[in-house]
Structures are given as structure tokens and as C-alpha cells.
Amino acid sequence: MTADRISKTQRWLDLLAFLLGRRTAATVEEIFAAVPAYGRAIEEDSRGSRESVRRMFERDKDELRKAGIAIESERFSVNFGVDLEDGYRLRPTDF
């Protein structure tokens, strides 16, 4: 492991801090932009990086849920109701 590699624990903490700091659900793209490990992975791997980062996020989310952290999934409309997006949130009262 190199010195600039972000550990899973740090990735989880960054994800939880980001979600706790929001009042509304965050899209996957917002999460990828806000959590340094996801953004760095996308920058470092030009081919298939979005898919591999998405799998990493899904694993992280599943593992955190198994640990008892209630990350909620919800669909919400964007573009004045034209499109639906998947979003994720963590309510401070549930944490």
C-alpha cells in the first residue's frame, strides 16, 4: 500500500461525514465528487473507472448497513420532474 492510498476506514468516514452534512439525499455523482477516494479512483483509472468506483461504493454502502448504519436510498425527481435520480441519505437521528 502506498502512502497516498486512502484506506477503507477513511473512505467510510468521508462518506458518512458527507451524508451527515446534508439535509437532502445525495446523488451518486455528488458522492463521487465529495468523497476523495472515489474521485481519486476515477482520475487514476481511465477505463471502466466509473463502474469500478460504483462497485466500490455499493460494497461500502452494504458493509456500513451491515454494521448498523442506516444509509437510506430514495428516488427523487430532477429537472423539474422530468427525470428520476437515485439518492442516498443518512439522518443524524438514525446514526
Helices and strands as residue ranges (DSSP letters): H 8-20, E 26-27, H 28-34, H 36-44, H 49-66, E 72-78, E 83-89, G 92-94
